[in-house]
Amino acid sequence: MAPSEFQMSKKDGKSVLLHSKEKKSFYTLKSHDDSIFAECLQAQNACPVKIITAKKL
């Protein structure tokens, strides 16, 4: 899901948010590009541990 925004880590198999900034162990990607929101929402819904949250700015 959302291959332009997430990549699977080869080390532990967890999803990594690309182009993000870390603050207090939270990784955030802020974008005004609404076209990626639907993909990120799909990733949120598919996440088995519910760690991904997608919000519109």
DSSP file (Angstrom, degrees, kcal/mol; ACC not computed):
  #  RESIDUE AA STRUCTURE BP1 BP2  ACC     N-H-->O    O-->H-N    N-H-->O    O-->H-N    TCO  KAPPA ALPHA  PHI   PSI    X-CA   Y-CA   Z-CA
    1    1 A M              0   0    0      0, 0.0     5,-0.2     0, 0.0     4,-0.1   0.000 360.0 360.0 360.0 138.0    0.0    0.0    0.0
    2    2 A A    >>  -     0   0    0      1,-0.1     4,-2.4     3,-0.1     3,-2.0   0.918 360.0-178.0  48.3  60.2    1.2    3.5   -0.8
    3    3 A P  T 34 S+     0   0    0      0, 0.0    -1,-0.1     0, 0.0     0, 0.0   0.719  78.3  59.8 -63.1 -20.1    4.6    2.4   -2.2
    4    4 A S  T 34 S+     0   0    0      1,-0.1    -2,-0.1    32,-0.0     3,-0.1   0.653 117.6  30.8 -79.6 -13.6    5.6    6.1   -2.8
    5    5 A E  T <4 S+     0   0    0     -3,-2.0    13,-3.0     1,-0.2     2,-0.3   0.665 120.5  43.8-114.7 -25.8    5.2    6.8    0.9
    6    6 A F  E  <  -A   17   0A   0     -4,-2.4     2,-0.3    11,-0.2    11,-0.2  -0.921  54.9-173.7-126.5 149.7    6.1    3.5    2.6
    7    7 A Q  E     -A   16   0A   0      9,-2.1     9,-2.8    -2,-0.3     2,-0.4  -0.996  29.5-115.9-139.0 143.1    8.8    0.9    2.2
    8    8 A M  E     -A   15   0A   0     -2,-0.3     2,-0.3     7,-0.2     7,-0.2  -0.647  32.2-123.3 -79.7 128.8    9.3   -2.4    3.9
    9    9 A S     >  -     0   0    0      5,-3.4     4,-1.7    -2,-0.4    -1,-0.1  -0.548   9.9-153.0 -72.3 131.1   12.4   -2.6    6.1
   10   10 A K  T  4 S+     0   0    0     -2,-0.3    -1,-0.2     1,-0.2    -2,-0.0   0.755  92.3  59.4 -73.1 -24.3   14.7   -5.5    5.1
   11   11 A K  T  4 S-     0   0    0      1,-0.1    -1,-0.2     3,-0.1    -3,-0.0   0.936 130.3  -1.9 -71.6 -48.6   16.0   -5.6    8.7
   12   12 A D  T  4 S-     0   0    0      2,-0.2    -2,-0.2     0, 0.0    -1,-0.1   0.406  90.3-114.5-129.2   0.8   12.8   -6.3   10.6
   13   13 A G  S  < S+     0   0    0     -4,-1.7     2,-0.2     1,-0.3    -3,-0.1   0.549  70.3 134.8  78.0   6.2   10.0   -6.4    8.0
   14   14 A K        -     0   0    0     -6,-0.1    -5,-3.4     1,-0.1    -1,-0.3  -0.517  61.9-100.2 -88.0 158.2    8.3   -3.3    9.4
   15   15 A S  E     -A    8   0A   0     -7,-0.2     2,-0.4    -2,-0.2    -7,-0.2  -0.552  32.6-155.8 -78.1 139.3    6.9   -0.5    7.3
   16   16 A V  E     -A    7   0A   0     -9,-2.8    -9,-2.1    -2,-0.2     2,-0.6  -0.970  13.5-132.8-118.9 129.4    9.1    2.7    7.1
   17   17 A L  E >   -A    6   0A   0     -2,-0.4     3,-0.6   -11,-0.2   -11,-0.2  -0.721  26.3-142.0 -82.2 118.7    7.6    6.1    6.3
   18   18 A L  T 3  S+     0   0    0    -13,-3.0     3,-0.1    -2,-0.6   -14,-0.0  -0.450  76.2  15.4 -79.9 152.8    9.7    7.7    3.6
   19   19 A H  T 3  S+     0   0    0      1,-0.2    -1,-0.2    -2,-0.1     2,-0.2   0.808  96.8 140.9  58.2  34.3   10.5   11.5    3.5
   20   20 A S    <   -     0   0    0     -3,-0.6     2,-0.4     9,-0.1     9,-0.2  -0.582  48.4-133.4-106.6 167.6    9.4   11.8    7.1
   21   21 A K  E     -B   28   0B   0      7,-2.3     7,-2.5    -2,-0.2     2,-0.4  -0.959  18.9-136.7-118.8 138.9   10.6   13.8   10.1
   22   22 A E  E     +B   27   0B   0     -2,-0.4     2,-0.3     5,-0.2     5,-0.2  -0.792  25.9 168.0 -98.5 136.3   11.0   12.2   13.6
   23   23 A K  E >  S-B   26   0B   0      3,-2.4     3,-1.3    -2,-0.4    -2,-0.0  -0.888  75.3 -18.7-146.7 114.0    9.8   14.0   16.7
   24   24 A K  T 3  S-     0   0    0     -2,-0.3     3,-0.1     1,-0.3    -2,-0.0   0.908 126.9 -52.5  55.1  46.9    9.7   12.1   20.0
   25   25 A S  T 3  S+     0   0    0      1,-0.2     2,-0.5     0, 0.0    -1,-0.3   0.566 115.1 115.8  67.6  11.4    9.7    8.7   18.3
   26   26 A F  E <   -B   23   0B   0     -3,-1.3    -3,-2.4     2,-0.0     2,-0.5  -0.936  55.9-148.3-108.7 134.7    6.8    9.7   16.0
   27   27 A Y  E     -B   22   0B   0     -2,-0.5     2,-0.4    -5,-0.2    -5,-0.2  -0.894  18.9-173.3-104.8 128.2    7.4    9.9   12.3
   28   28 A T  E     -B   21   0B   0     -7,-2.5    -7,-2.3    -2,-0.5     2,-0.5  -0.953  16.9-167.7-127.6 138.4    5.3   12.5   10.4
   29   29 A L        -     0   0    0     -2,-0.4     2,-0.5    -9,-0.2    -9,-0.1  -0.982  10.6-168.7-122.7 117.6    4.9   13.3    6.8
   30   30 A K        +     0   0    0     -2,-0.5     2,-0.3    27,-0.0    -2,-0.0  -0.924  16.8 160.1-108.6 128.6    3.2   16.5    6.0
   31   31 A S        -     0   0    0     -2,-0.5    26,-0.3     1,-0.0    -2,-0.1  -0.999  41.2-151.3-147.1 144.2    2.1   17.2    2.4
   32   32 A H  S    S+     0   0    0     -2,-0.3     2,-1.0    24,-0.1     3,-0.1   0.313  70.6 109.4 -93.3   7.1   -0.4   19.4    0.7
   33   33 A D    >   -     0   0    0      1,-0.2     3,-1.2     2,-0.0     4,-0.3  -0.743  49.1-171.9 -86.9 100.6   -0.7   16.8   -2.1
   34   34 A D  G >> S+     0   0    0     -2,-1.0     3,-0.8     1,-0.2     4,-0.6   0.662  73.9  77.6 -67.9 -15.9   -4.2   15.3   -1.6
   35   35 A S  G 34 S+     0   0    0      1,-0.2     4,-0.4     2,-0.2    -1,-0.2   0.768  93.1  50.0 -69.2 -23.0   -3.5   12.6   -4.2
   36   36 A I  G <> S+     0   0    0     -3,-1.2     4,-2.2     1,-0.2    -1,-0.2   0.624  90.6  80.9 -87.6 -12.7   -1.4   10.6   -1.7
   37   37 A F  H <> S+     0   0    0     -3,-0.8     4,-2.5    -4,-0.3     5,-0.2   0.906  88.9  52.1 -61.8 -43.0   -4.1   10.7    1.1
   38   38 A A  H  X S+     0   0    0     -4,-0.6     4,-1.9     1,-0.2    -1,-0.2   0.900 111.1  48.0 -61.4 -41.1   -6.2    7.9   -0.4
   39   39 A E  H  > S+     0   0    0     -4,-0.4     4,-2.0     2,-0.2    -1,-0.2   0.909 112.5  48.4 -65.6 -41.8   -3.2    5.6   -0.6
   40   40 A C  H  X S+     0   0    0     -4,-2.2     4,-2.2     1,-0.2    -2,-0.2   0.854 108.9  53.9 -68.0 -33.8   -2.1    6.5    3.0
   41   41 A L  H  X S+     0   0    0     -4,-2.5     4,-2.3     2,-0.2    -1,-0.2   0.885 107.5  50.9 -66.0 -38.7   -5.7    5.8    4.2
   42   42 A Q  H  X S+     0   0    0     -4,-1.9     4,-1.8     2,-0.2    -2,-0.2   0.904 109.8  50.1 -63.0 -41.5   -5.5    2.4    2.6
   43   43 A A  H  X S+     0   0    0     -4,-2.0     4,-1.1     2,-0.2    -2,-0.2   0.894 109.3  52.0 -63.8 -39.8   -2.3    1.7    4.4
   44   44 A Q  H  < S+     0   0    0     -4,-2.2     3,-0.5     1,-0.2     8,-0.2   0.932 111.4  46.0 -60.4 -46.8   -3.9    2.8    7.7
   45   45 A N  H  < S+     0   0    0     -4,-2.3    -1,-0.2     1,-0.2    -2,-0.2   0.789 115.1  47.2 -68.8 -28.1   -6.8    0.5    7.2
   46   46 A A  H  < S+     0   0    0     -4,-1.8    -1,-0.2    -5,-0.2    -2,-0.2   0.597  81.0 114.8 -89.5 -12.0   -4.5   -2.4    6.2
   47   47 A C    ><  -     0   0    0     -4,-1.1     3,-0.8    -3,-0.5    -3,-0.0  -0.433  55.7-154.2 -65.6 119.8   -2.0   -2.0    9.1
   48   48 A P  T 3  S+     0   0    0      0, 0.0    -1,-0.2     0, 0.0    -4,-0.0   0.752  94.1  39.7 -69.7 -22.9   -2.3   -5.1   11.3
   49   49 A V  T 3  S-     0   0    0     -3,-0.0    -2,-0.1     0, 0.0    -3,-0.0   0.354 104.2-126.7-107.3   5.4   -1.0   -3.3   14.4
   50   50 A K    <   +     0   0    0     -3,-0.8    -6,-0.1    -6,-0.1    -5,-0.0   0.853  66.8 133.0  55.3  41.9   -2.9    0.0   13.8
   51   51 A I        +     0   0    0     -7,-0.0     2,-0.4     2,-0.0    -1,-0.1   0.602  46.5  84.8 -94.9 -14.3    0.2    2.1   14.1
   52   52 A I        -     0   0    0     -8,-0.2     2,-0.4    -9,-0.2    -5,-0.1  -0.761  54.5-176.7 -94.3 132.3   -0.5    4.2   10.9
   53   53 A T        -     0   0    0     -2,-0.4     2,-0.5     2,-0.0   -12,-0.1  -0.997   6.8-163.8-128.4 129.5   -2.7    7.3   11.1
   54   54 A A        +     0   0    0     -2,-0.4     2,-0.4   -13,-0.1    -2,-0.0  -0.951  13.9 171.9-114.3 129.2   -3.6    9.4    8.0
   55   55 A K        -     0   0    0     -2,-0.5     2,-0.3     0, 0.0    -2,-0.0  -0.989  30.3-123.5-134.9 144.1   -5.1   12.8    8.5
   56   56 A K              0   0    0     -2,-0.4   -24,-0.1     1,-0.1   -22,-0.0  -0.668 360.0 360.0 -83.8 142.6   -5.9   15.6    6.0
   57   57 A L              0   0    0    -26,-0.3    -1,-0.1    -2,-0.3   -25,-0.0   0.467 360.0 360.0 -76.3 360.0   -4.2   19.0    6.7
